């Protein structure tokens, strides 16, 4: 009988004792938790150290260790909080009698101690795994534009020395030095271009080093890392250097560092030293020999000025190649004033190009000899002929445009559109009746400056730049000038972190602080004559002092773009003469209060800003001609009737604005457009068919020379235009009349008749572009189609329709998984007419087996370029079975084929290609020799293909016998559309920059 109560007591005691344990032995449990916390902290530090060392070697953290580190952080943080709380309560006088408190805290201690012990026990895992093999993406910008070095010249002999040193195993570092303008950069670019895509090196890296590189070592390291497919932006300096060092150590690399101004600690940068074993080489180009010595180069080459005869030959070529004998002696004297410096010879020769009057040549000689342009030493002597080229610019307008480019940082790639927009805002373009005319005139002036060799095309598309010596000359002109509009204070790209006391700026009229790292402004600039202030590109600038603008009452152009400001300072209200306010790419911008006081404002740009609402007072800005609020994803309010008040507006850009998500908002904006009688450029989003009808009704289509209309889902979560890596190529939407169609294609059929550029993307309903109506497509010149899941055909003929698509010039098709044919006739005799089609791009279309049928050849008389890329089942370019002869594509210049694993034949007929210049073939392993001979392709100059494919062809193959001399081995495909330097066309082929 006694056993029953005992058993009951035992059943009660076991759970009770477990709970009572939380109250008693409190100090011991606390010590145990503190000990567990210390052990776990040490274990975490060891794991992190091991992981970081592995990551430097290229290894990658496992998902398991990422979870473990997260749990370890939580366990340590929880233990620290509980221990701190326990110490405070333990010291309390009443703690001993607060049973409930002791119980709760004890329970927390035990749970935390158990959690930390559990985390410690999970350290026997794989912390990291080896990196996956590097699969390099296609690299586009490798070969840089420059003039070829001619044989039997001093430059060719110097280049030959460089080649020999690269082949010498005992030489790792090569120094190339010489005064500015002597031609070092041209040598470096030629060296780069010679070795890109060859078997000599695994990778060739070319970097230009600016004067202030040491203020942004991280940027230089990141740039070098990108050449070997590393993203180092988010890594700390030690780890980034280690990762880069490890990657380069595994490769045989050629590193070319151009325009080095100071000693660079390559090891700290993450550059492994060249050795006889790894075969890597480093070439350093600099103006000073002592830099070569400090960087411990193994050999040095001095680049000397050109001999007299070479100088004359270059000058003669740049001056037009036809100098009359009666001018010859004076011309040679002018050439001698250039002192053998290629940069000076090129600019002076270009300034006198095709000049036939002797008195002008004599005047030029007098100006060069009498110049007192502050030359203090031989290094500065190049400024005299450069200043002459500036003086020879035909008018003051062109000189102002040239000098403005010096406001950008050294070696900076300047967007063409940005530069000419600055010129227009500055009022440099005289006599233009509209913004559109002004932009066209500005572009013409840019071409003149390029032809004068004072501005050069960048290797990046739609970019230009200024040679650093020419920029130095421009800054010298503006520093010494007393002429209004030409007195500059330039601190662009200097790495400034603070703006403190400055020199006297009372006479300066243009001030550039762009592209620095200014975080703090401690001074109100006293610039009563300043007309332009450029502060763009200071991403860490969050606040501008309230009185900053109080001494700048004449300011006309203010650029605060790409800063982090939230509000405009109070003193903005004194800028009553302000004509242009640029606030684009200011993500933190919330309000623009007081902007309504700027009643002379003509340009207001807030694209990609964080603006939330536009103030009611903006109705006073009746002088606006340009207003841009595109990509304003937070904009919630635009006062009713505001847009209609801007009666002078010529350019209105509102696409991808959050405000237009409201259908009523969009309707009101569209209805206000009928008040804008001068509008000639419009960008807008239209979500449905009703809005399309409204736009057709209220827009002044006769005045609208360009537009960009997005029809369909206006705020799609993933925007095509925001894809940057490995995304489809993008049409130039700013030019022409562009219609972008996404989900609701039929909503825009009525607008198609106004468009000359059609873009269809991410559409899930269209099976063919022809469904939009052939009559509506008659004016289309460019057609871009991508990521349309149901698209099976692009163009389908209709009975009785002839001469369709008469203006189509470009057809770009990408990521169309169901596309089976571009052209479909459906038993219709009359084929579509494509007499103006010049370029076809076909990319990543999985089902298509041929590009076009034999019957189409007669329709493609204007076709110039054909690119086919990444179509896995494509087996033939032209599907033909009749094997008829006498067929011709008379204007086809370039064929580019890449990643076509099933491609066997180009065509089966004897196709005549009288204008063909080059064929590029990359990763087409099954391709048989093209049916080409010297007779069928008499102008063919280059066959670029993988060497293994070429070697696999039989030696007696006709194609190989005919074209062996023009074969060029290649490891990568350089797409024509990605090539740089095509953004600005020039009538004069410009020689490369010379350092």
Residue pairs with C-beta under 8 A, 6 or more apart in sequence:
19 103
21 106
21 110
22 102
22 103
22 106
22 107
22 110
23 99
23 102
23 103
23 106
26 86
26 90
26 102
26 105
26 106
26 109
27 90
29 106
29 109
29 110
29 113
30 83
30 86
30 90
30 109
32 113
33 79
33 82
33 83
33 109
33 112
33 113
33 116
34 79
34 83
36 79
36 113
36 116
36 117
36 120
37 75
37 76
37 79
37 80
37 83
37 116
39 116
39 120
40 72
40 75
40 76
40 79
40 116
40 119
40 120
41 76
43 72
43 120
43 123
44 69
44 72
44 73
44 76
47 65
47 68
47 69
47 72
47 123
47 127
48 69
50 127
51 61
51 65
51 127
51 128
52 239
54 127
54 128
55 61
55 128
55 239
55 242
55 243
56 239
56 242
56 243
56 245
56 246
57 242
57 246
58 130
58 131
58 243
58 246
58 247
59 128
59 129
59 130
59 131
60 128
60 129
60 130
60 131
60 132
61 127
61 128
62 125
62 126
62 127
62 128
62 129
64 125
64 126
65 125
65 126
65 127
65 128
68 119
68 122
68 123
68 125
71 119
71 122
72 119
75 112
75 115
75 116
75 119
76 116
78 112
78 115
79 112
79 113
79 116
82 105
82 108
82 109
82 112
85 105
86 105
86 109
89 95
89 101
89 105
95 101
95 102
134 228
134 229
136 229
136 972
137 229
137 726
138 898
138 972
138 973
138 975
139 972
139 974
140 974
140 975
140 978
140 979
140 980
141 459
141 460
141 978
141 979
141 980
142 192
142 196
142 197
142 204
142 972
142 974
143 192
143 193
143 196
143 974
144 189
144 192
144 193
144 206
144 459
144 980
145 457
145 459
145 980
145 981
145 992
146 186
146 189
146 190
146 193
146 991
146 992
147 186
147 989
147 991
147 992
148 190
149 155
149 156
149 159
149 186
149 187
149 190
150 156
153 310
154 304
154 306
154 307
154 310
155 183
155 186
155 187
158 187
158 301
158 303
159 187
159 190
159 191
161 301
162 174
162 176
162 187
162 191
162 283
162 301
163 191
163 194
165 171
165 174
165 281
165 299
165 301
166 174
166 195
166 200
166 254
166 281
169 276
169 279
170 276
170 298
171 281
171 298
171 299
172 273
172 274
172 275
172 276
172 280
172 281
172 282
172 298
173 274
173 281
173 282
173 283
173 284
173 295
173 296
173 297
173 298
174 281
174 282
174 283
174 284
174 297
174 298
174 299
174 300
174 301
175 284
175 286
175 289
175 291
175 292
175 295
175 297
175 299
175 300
175 301
176 184
176 187
176 188
176 283
176 284
176 285
176 286
176 300
176 301
176 303
177 184
177 285
177 286
177 287
177 288
177 289
177 291
177 292
177 300
177 301
177 302
177 303
178 184
178 287
178 302
178 303
178 304
178 995
179 287
179 305
179 341
179 378
179 379
179 382
180 287
180 343
180 379
180 382
180 468
180 469
180 995
181 341
181 342
181 343
181 344
181 382
181 469
181 994
181 995
182 303
182 304
182 305
182 341
182 342
182 343
182 994
182 995
183 303
183 306
183 342
183 343
183 994
183 995
184 258
184 259
184 285
184 286
184 303
184 994
184 995
185 208
185 258
185 259
185 285
185 992
185 993
185 994
185 995
186 342
186 991
186 992
186 993
186 994
187 285
187 303
188 206
188 256
188 258
188 283
188 285
189 206
189 992
191 256
191 283
192 204
192 206
192 256
195 201
195 204
195 254
196 204
197 969
197 970
197 971
197 972
198 969
199 969
200 254
201 252
201 253
201 254
201 279
201 280
201 281
202 251
202 252
202 253
203 227
203 228
203 251
203 253
203 254
204 253
204 254
204 256
205 224
205 227
205 228
205 253
205 254
205 255
205 256
206 256
206 258
207 220
207 223
207 224
207 255
207 256
207 257
207 258
208 258
208 259
208 411
209 220
209 257
209 258
209 259
209 260
209 261
209 264
210 259
210 261
210 409
210 410
210 411
210 468
210 493
211 261
211 410
211 468
212 410
212 493
212 494
212 495
213 220
213 261
213 262
213 264
214 262
215 494
215 495
215 517
216 495
217 237
217 268
217 269
218 232
218 233
218 237
218 240
220 269
221 232
221 240
221 241
221 244
221 269
221 270
222 231
222 232
222 233
222 240
224 244
224 255
224 269
224 270
224 271
225 231
225 232
225 240
225 243
225 244
225 247
225 270
228 244
228 247
228 248
228 251
228 253
230 243
230 244
230 247
232 240
232 243
232 244
235 243
240 270
241 268
241 269
241 270
242 270
243 270
244 269
244 270
244 271
245 267
245 270
245 271
245 272
248 270
248 271
248 272
248 280
249 272
249 278
251 280
252 278
252 279
252 280
253 280
253 281
254 280
254 281
254 282
254 283
255 271
255 280
255 281
255 282
255 283
256 283
256 285
257 264
257 282
257 283
257 284
257 285
258 285
258 995
259 285
259 286
259 411
259 468
259 995
260 284
260 285
260 286
260 291
260 295
261 286
261 287
261 291
262 291
263 291
263 294
263 295
264 295
266 273
266 282
266 295
267 273
271 282
272 278
272 280
274 280
274 281
274 282
284 291
284 292
284 295
284 297
285 995
286 292
287 379
287 995
289 300
289 302
292 300
304 340
305 311
305 339
305 340
305 341
306 314
306 340
306 341
306 342
306 345
307 340
308 336
308 340
311 335
311 336
311 338
311 340
311 345
312 332
312 335
314 342
314 345
314 346
314 349
315 331
315 334
315 335
315 338
315 345
315 348
315 349
316 323
316 331
316 349
317 349
318 345
318 346
318 348
318 349
318 350
318 353
318 453
318 991
319 331
319 349
319 350
319 352
319 353
319 354
319 355
320 353
320 354
320 355
322 354
323 331
324 356
326 358
327 356
327 358
327 361
330 358
330 361
330 362
330 365
331 352
331 361
333 365
334 348
334 352
334 361
334 364
334 365
334 368
335 345
335 348
335 349
337 348
337 365
337 368
337 369
337 384
337 385
338 344
338 345
338 348
338 385
339 381
339 382
339 385
341 382
341 385
341 994
342 991
342 994
343 382
343 386
343 467
343 469
343 470
343 993
343 994
343 995
344 382
344 384
344 385
344 386
345 385
346 453
346 990
346 991
346 994
347 385
347 386
347 389
347 452
347 453
347 454
347 470
348 364
348 368
348 385
348 388
348 389
350 389
350 451
350 452
350 453
350 988
350 990
351 364
351 388
351 389
351 392
351 393
351 452
352 360
352 361
352 364
352 392
353 451
353 988
355 361
364 388
364 392
367 388
367 391
368 384
368 385
368 388
371 384
371 387
371 388
373 383
373 384
373 387
373 476
374 380
374 383
374 476
374 480
375 381
375 383
375 384
382 469
383 469
383 472
383 473
383 476
386 469
386 470
386 473
387 473
387 477
389 452
389 453
389 454
390 399
390 402
390 454
390 473
390 474
390 477
392 452
393 399
393 402
393 449
393 452
393 454
394 448
397 428
397 429
397 430
397 445
398 445
398 448
398 449
399 486
400 426
400 428
400 485
400 486
401 423
401 428
401 442
401 445
401 446
401 449
402 449
402 454
402 455
402 474
403 474
403 477
403 478
403 486
403 488
404 419
404 422
404 423
404 426
404 428
404 510
405 414
405 419
405 449
405 455
405 464
405 466
405 471
405 474
406 466
406 471
406 474
406 475
406 478
406 488
406 490
407 488
407 490
407 492
407 510
407 512
407 514
407 532
407 534
408 414
408 466
408 492
408 493
408 512
408 514
408 515
409 492
409 493
409 494
409 514
409 515
410 468
410 471
410 493
411 465
411 468
412 465
412 466
412 492
412 493
412 515
413 458
413 460
413 463
413 464
413 465
414 458
414 463
414 464
414 465
414 466
415 462
415 463
416 443
416 446
416 462
416 463
416 464
416 983
416 984
417 462
417 734
419 446
419 464
420 439
420 442
420 443
420 445
420 446
421 439
421 442
422 557
423 429
423 442
423 445
424 432
424 435
424 438
424 439
424 442
425 557
425 579
425 580
425 602
425 603
426 531
426 532
426 556
426 557
427 556
427 579
428 442
428 445
429 438
429 441
429 442
429 445
431 441
432 438
432 441
434 650
434 678
434 680
435 625
435 626
435 650
435 651
435 680
435 681
436 650
436 680
436 681
436 705
436 706
443 984
446 455
446 464
446 984
447 984
447 985
447 986
447 987
449 455
450 456
450 457
450 464
450 984
450 986
450 988
450 990
451 986
451 987
451 988
451 990
453 990
453 991
454 466
454 470
455 464
455 465
455 466
456 464
456 465
456 466
456 467
456 990
456 992
456 993
457 463
457 464
457 465
457 981
457 983
457 984
457 986
457 990
458 464
458 465
458 980
458 981
458 983
459 980
459 981
460 980
460 981
460 983
461 978
461 979
461 980
461 981
461 982
461 983
462 983
462 984
463 980
463 983
464 983
464 984
466 474
467 993
467 994
467 995
468 995
469 995
475 488
475 490
477 486
478 486
478 487
478 488
478 490
478 510
479 488
481 487
482 507
484 509
485 509
485 510
485 531
486 509
487 507
487 508
487 509
487 510
487 529
488 508
488 509
488 510
488 511
488 512
489 502
489 503
489 505
489 508
489 510
489 511
489 512
490 511
490 512
491 512
491 513
491 516
492 512
492 513
492 514
492 515
492 516
492 534
493 514
493 515
493 516
494 516
495 516
495 517
496 513
496 516
496 517
496 518
497 516
497 517
497 518
497 519
497 520
498 518
498 519
498 520
498 521
498 522
499 513
499 518
499 520
499 521
499 522
499 523
499 525
500 522
500 523
501 523
502 523
502 525
505 511
505 525
505 526
505 527
505 530
506 526
506 527
506 528
506 529
507 529
508 527
508 529
508 530
509 529
509 530
509 531
509 532
510 530
510 531
510 532
511 525
511 527
511 530
511 532
511 533
511 534
512 534
513 533
513 534
513 535
513 538
514 534
514 535
514 536
514 537
514 538
514 559
515 536
515 537
515 538
516 537
516 538
517 538
517 539
517 540
518 535
518 538
518 540
518 541
519 538
519 540
519 541
519 542
521 541
521 543
521 544
521 545
521 548
524 545
524 547
524 548
524 550
524 551
525 533
525 548
525 551
525 552
526 551
527 533
527 551
527 552
528 551
528 552
528 553
528 554
529 554
530 552
530 554
530 555
531 554
531 555
531 556
531 557
532 555
532 556
532 557
532 558
533 552
533 555
533 557
533 558
533 559
534 557
534 559
535 541
535 558
535 559
535 560
535 563
536 559
536 560
536 561
536 562
536 563
536 582
537 561
537 562
537 563
538 562
538 563
539 562
539 563
539 564
540 564
541 563
541 564
541 565
542 563
542 564
542 565
542 566
542 588
543 565
543 566
544 560
544 565
544 568
544 569
545 569
546 569
546 570
546 571
547 569
547 570
547 571
548 569
548 571
549 555
549 569
549 571
549 572
549 574
549 575
550 571
550 574
552 574
552 575
553 574
553 575
553 576
553 577
554 577
555 575
555 577
555 578
556 577
556 578
556 579
556 580
557 578
557 579
557 580
557 582
558 575
558 578
558 580
558 581
558 582
559 580
559 582
560 581
560 582
560 583
560 586
561 582
561 583
561 584
561 585
561 586
561 605
562 584
562 585
562 586
563 586
564 586
564 587
564 588
565 586
565 588
565 589
566 588
566 589
566 590
566 591
567 589
567 590
567 591
567 593
568 591
568 592
568 593
568 594
568 595
570 594
572 594
572 595
572 597
572 598
573 594
573 597
573 598
575 598
576 597
576 598
576 599
576 600
577 600
578 598
578 600
578 601
579 600
579 601
579 602
579 603
580 601
580 602
580 603
580 604
580 605
581 595
581 598
581 601
581 603
581 604
581 605
582 603
582 605
583 589
583 592
583 604
583 605
583 606
583 609
583 611
584 605
584 606
584 607
584 608
584 609
584 628
585 607
585 608
585 609
586 606
586 608
586 609
586 610
587 608
587 609
587 610
588 610
589 606
589 609
589 610
589 611
590 610
590 611
590 612
591 611
591 612
591 613
591 615
592 606
592 611
592 614
592 615
593 615
595 601
595 604
595 615
595 617
595 618
595 621
596 615
596 616
596 617
596 618
596 619
596 620
596 621
597 617
597 620
598 621
599 620
599 621
599 622
599 623
600 623
601 621
601 623
601 624
602 623
602 624
602 625
602 626
603 624
603 625
603 626
604 621
604 624
604 626
604 627
604 628
605 626
605 628
606 628
606 629
606 632
607 628
607 629
607 630
607 631
607 632
607 653
608 630
608 631
608 632
609 632
610 632
610 634
611 629
611 632
611 634
611 635
612 634
612 635
612 636
612 637
613 635
613 636
613 637
613 638
614 629
614 635
614 637
614 638
614 639
614 642
615 639
616 639
618 639
618 642
619 639
619 641
619 642
619 645
621 645
621 646
622 645
622 646
622 647
622 648
623 648
624 646
624 648
624 649
625 648
625 649
625 650
625 651
625 678
626 649
626 650
626 651
627 646
627 649
627 651
627 652
627 653
628 651
628 652
628 653
629 635
629 653
629 654
629 657
629 659
630 653
630 654
630 655
630 656
630 657
630 683
631 655
631 656
631 657
632 656
632 657
632 658
632 659
633 656
633 657
633 658
634 658
635 657
635 658
635 659
636 658
636 659
637 659
638 659
638 665
638 669
640 668
641 672
642 672
643 649
643 652
643 669
643 672
643 673
643 675
643 676
644 672
644 675
644 676
646 652
646 676
647 675
647 676
647 677
647 678
648 678
649 676
649 678
649 679
650 678
650 679
650 680
650 681
651 679
651 680
651 681
652 673
652 676
652 679
652 681
652 682
652 683
652 684
653 681
653 682
653 683
653 708
654 660
654 669
654 683
654 684
654 685
655 683
655 684
655 685
655 708
655 710
655 714
656 685
656 710
656 714
656 715
656 719
657 685
658 715
659 665
659 669
660 666
660 669
660 684
660 685
660 687
660 714
661 687
661 714
661 715
663 687
663 688
663 691
666 685
666 686
666 687
666 691
667 690
667 691
667 694
669 684
670 684
670 691
670 694
670 695
670 698
670 699
671 694
671 698
672 698
673 679
673 682
673 695
673 698
673 699
673 700
674 698
674 699
674 700
676 700
677 700
677 703
678 703
679 699
679 700
679 703
679 704
680 703
680 704
680 705
680 706
681 704
681 705
681 706
681 707
682 699
682 704
682 706
682 707
682 708
682 709
683 707
683 708
683 709
683 733
684 695
684 707
684 708
684 709
684 710
685 709
685 710
685 711
685 714
686 692
686 695
686 709
686 710
686 711
686 714
686 747
686 748
687 711
687 712
687 713
687 714
687 744
688 744
688 747
689 744
689 746
689 747
691 747
692 711
692 747
692 748
692 750
692 751
693 750
695 709
695 751
696 750
696 751
701 754
704 737
704 754
705 737
706 734
706 735
706 736
706 737
706 738
707 737
707 738
707 754
708 733
708 734
708 738
708 740
709 738
709 739
709 740
709 748
709 751
709 755
710 740
710 742
711 739
711 740
711 741
711 742
711 744
711 745
711 747
711 748
711 751
712 740
712 741
712 742
712 743
712 744
712 745
712 747
712 763
713 742
713 743
713 744
716 742
716 762
720 727
720 728
720 730
720 761
720 762
720 786
720 787
721 730
728 761
728 786
728 787
728 814
728 815
728 843
729 812
729 814
729 841
729 977
729 978
731 738
731 757
731 759
731 782
731 784
731 812
733 740
733 757
733 759
736 756
736 757
736 781
736 782
737 754
737 755
737 756
737 757
738 755
738 756
738 757
738 758
738 759
739 748
739 751
739 752
739 754
739 755
739 757
739 758
739 759
740 759
740 761
741 748
741 758
741 759
741 760
741 761
741 763
742 761
742 762
742 763
743 762
743 763
743 764
743 765
745 760
745 763
745 765
745 766
745 771
745 772
746 772
749 772
749 773
749 776
750 776
752 758
752 772
752 773
752 776
752 777
752 780
753 775
753 776
753 778
753 779
754 779
755 779
755 780
756 779
756 780
756 781
756 782
756 807
757 780
757 781
757 782
757 784
758 769
758 777
758 780
758 782
758 783
758 784
759 784
759 785
760 766
760 769
760 783
760 784
760 785
760 786
760 788
761 784
761 785
761 786
761 787
761 788
762 787
762 788
763 788
763 790
763 791
764 788
764 789
764 790
765 790
766 772
766 788
766 790
766 791
767 790
767 791
767 792
767 793
768 791
768 792
768 793
768 794
768 795
768 796
768 824
769 777
769 783
769 785
769 791
769 794
769 795
770 777
770 793
770 794
770 795
770 796
770 798
774 798
774 801
774 804
774 805
777 804
777 805
778 804
778 805
778 806
778 807
779 807
780 805
780 807
780 808
781 807
781 808
781 809
781 810
781 836
782 808
782 809
782 810
782 812
783 794
783 808
783 810
783 811
783 812
784 810
784 812
785 791
785 794
785 812
785 813
785 814
785 816
786 812
786 813
786 814
786 815
786 816
787 814
787 815
787 816
788 816
789 817
789 818
790 818
791 816
791 818
791 819
792 818
792 819
792 820
792 821
793 819
793 820
793 821
793 822
793 823
793 824
794 811
794 813
794 819
794 822
794 823
795 804
795 805
795 822
795 823
795 824
795 832
796 824
796 825
796 826
797 804
797 823
797 824
797 825
797 826
797 828
797 830
797 831
797 832
798 804
798 828
799 828
800 830
801 830
801 832
802 830
802 833
803 833
804 832
804 833
805 832
805 833
805 834
805 837
806 833
806 835
806 836
807 836
808 834
808 836
808 837
809 836
809 837
809 838
809 839
809 862
810 837
810 838
810 839
810 841
811 822
811 837
811 839
811 840
811 841
812 839
812 841
812 843
813 819
813 822
813 841
813 842
813 843
813 845
814 841
814 843
814 844
814 845
815 843
815 844
815 845
816 845
816 848
817 845
817 846
817 847
818 847
819 845
819 847
819 848
820 847
820 848
820 849
821 848
821 850
822 840
822 842
822 848
822 851
822 852
823 831
823 832
823 852
823 853
823 856
825 831
825 855
831 855
831 856
831 859
832 859
833 859
834 856
834 859
834 860
834 862
835 859
835 861
835 862
836 862
837 859
837 860
837 862
837 863
838 862
838 863
838 864
838 865
838 891
839 863
839 864
839 865
839 866
839 867
840 851
840 863
840 865
840 866
840 867
841 867
841 869
841 977
842 848
842 851
842 867
842 868
842 869
842 871
843 867
843 868
843 869
843 870
843 871
844 869
844 870
844 871
845 871
846 871
846 872
846 873
847 873
848 871
848 873
848 874
849 873
849 874
849 875
849 876
849 879
850 874
850 875
850 876
850 877
850 878
850 879
851 866
851 868
851 874
851 877
851 878
852 860
852 877
852 878
852 879
853 878
853 879
853 880
854 878
854 879
854 880
854 881
854 882
854 884
854 887
854 909
857 878
857 887
857 888
857 889
857 911
858 887
860 889
861 889
861 890
861 891
862 891
863 889
863 891
863 892
864 891
864 892
864 893
864 894
864 915
865 892
865 893
865 894
865 896
865 976
866 877
866 892
866 894
866 895
866 896
867 894
867 895
867 896
867 897
867 975
867 976
867 977
868 874
868 877
868 896
868 897
868 898
868 900
869 896
869 897
869 898
869 899
869 900
869 973
869 975
870 898
870 899
870 900
871 900
872 900
872 901
872 902
873 902
874 900
874 902
874 903
875 902
875 903
875 904
875 905
876 903
876 904
876 905
876 906
876 907
876 908
877 897
877 903
877 905
877 906
877 907
878 906
878 907
878 908
878 909
878 911
880 907
880 908
880 909
881 908
882 909
883 908
883 909
884 909
885 909
885 910
886 910
886 912
887 909
887 910
887 911
887 912
888 911
888 912
888 913
888 914
889 911
889 912
889 913
890 912
890 914
890 915
891 915
892 913
892 915
892 916
893 915
893 916
893 917
893 918
894 916
894 917
894 918
894 919
894 920
894 976
895 906
895 916
895 918
895 919
895 920
896 919
896 920
896 973
896 975
896 976
897 903
897 919
897 920
897 921
897 922
897 924
897 927
898 920
898 921
898 922
898 923
898 924
898 973
899 922
899 923
899 924
900 923
900 924
900 927
901 923
901 924
901 925
901 926
902 926
903 924
903 926
903 927
904 926
904 927
904 928
905 927
905 928
906 927
906 930
906 931
907 931
908 931
909 931
910 931
910 936
911 931
911 936
912 936
913 932
913 936
913 937
913 940
914 937
914 938
914 939
915 939
916 937
916 939
916 940
917 939
917 940
917 941
917 942
918 940
918 941
918 942
918 943
918 944
919 930
919 940
919 942
919 943
919 944
919 945
920 944
920 945
920 970
920 973
920 974
921 927
921 943
921 944
921 945
921 946
921 949
922 945
922 946
922 970
922 972
922 973
923 946
924 949
925 949
927 949
929 953
929 957
929 958
929 959
929 960
930 959
931 959
932 940
932 959
932 962
932 963
933 958
933 959
933 962
934 962
934 963
940 963
940 966
941 966
942 966
942 968
943 963
943 966
943 967
943 968
944 968
944 969
944 970
945 967
945 968
945 969
945 970
946 969
946 970
946 971
947 969
950 960
950 967
950 969
953 959
953 960
954 960
